[in-house]
Amino acid sequence: MPEQSANNFAGIEVAMTTMRGVLISEAGRTLDHQESKYEPESLIKSITDLAGELGKSGEIKAVGLAIPGLVNRETDRVLASTGLPFTAREHIHSELMEATGLRFELENDANAAAYGEYKAGAGRDARDIFYIGIGDAIGGAIILDGKLWTGASGCAGEIGHITIDTEGAECVCGNTGCLETIASGPNIVRRARERLNRDSTSSLSRLAMQESFTAGDLALEANNGDDFSVMMLERTGRSIGIAVASMINLLSIERIILGGAVMEAGDLILKPIIAEARKRSFQQCFEATKIVAAELGPDGVAIGAALLARDAQ
């Protein structure tokens, strides 16, 4: 039964083609979960409808909305939405408040996920964390002494756009060889297909020819012992580990938390990340940093967005 309180908070994550929503109580207990698909041209209506569905489980006081892109919370505007196949409307914040009559808190999806892990997940007993979300895109977020550190422009933490390979593929941001071009879900698939075109011995060769082939399929095959899949995850992990080592050397931060759909591969990708980070960072810095997987699962971004809406009262 939902908690009978007017102090409930909704969190909504906008991803490539779907939205995930949660309703939490003021104490942080999850009361409801919803998921739906949407079309870009009806984004405002889809978010409004999803908030309405969540509201059936308890009165909503405020909504946190997480967008994959650059968000300026000072102006409540989306500066860039590189993680979406369309451009999110600049005035989405004011449009949603007008459409719903609710207070909305707009945030970058990695910042929301980091806040959720800090408050209720793998970072709840840490003071400072760096969060890396690895899914359709790659984002990052920094929490220092309990507060999100967003930098002078509100755009800090974009680890997905650190250059890993100067001669690599072109990124959506306009750079070449970004971490995202190697380790995001779609780019893991791209690299796997390119390799399978040269080597059809893997059990993945049939799947790779299908449009529905995903990084999740590769993780499943890896867990079933497919050598090719294990190799692809190890190589991906090493690239992520290079970026993690840079963060360790730069920040010497207490905890690095890795989340997102790609991390569902578990130790098959976490272990090579840690091994490469150990190899490339100062030993003293590495030993002071704990590298762990996120705990909140697929709803982590939405939960973090809801907690941000709660704490912004």
Protein Blocks (a to p, Z undefined) as FASTA:
>chain_A
ZZddfkbcddddddfkbccdddddfkopafbdcdddddfklmmmmmmmmmmmmmmnoccf
bdcdddeddddfklopafbdfkbcbdcdfklmmmmmmmnopacddddfklmmmmmmmmmm
mmlmcfbdcdddddfbccddddeehiacebjnopghilmlccfblklccdfkopahiakl
mmgmklmmmmmmmmmmmockbfklmmmmpmklcfklmmmmmmnopaklmmmmmmmmmmmm
mmmmmmmmmnopabdcdedjklmnmmmlmmmmmmmmmmmmcfklmmmpccdddfklmmlm
mmmmmmmmmmmZZ
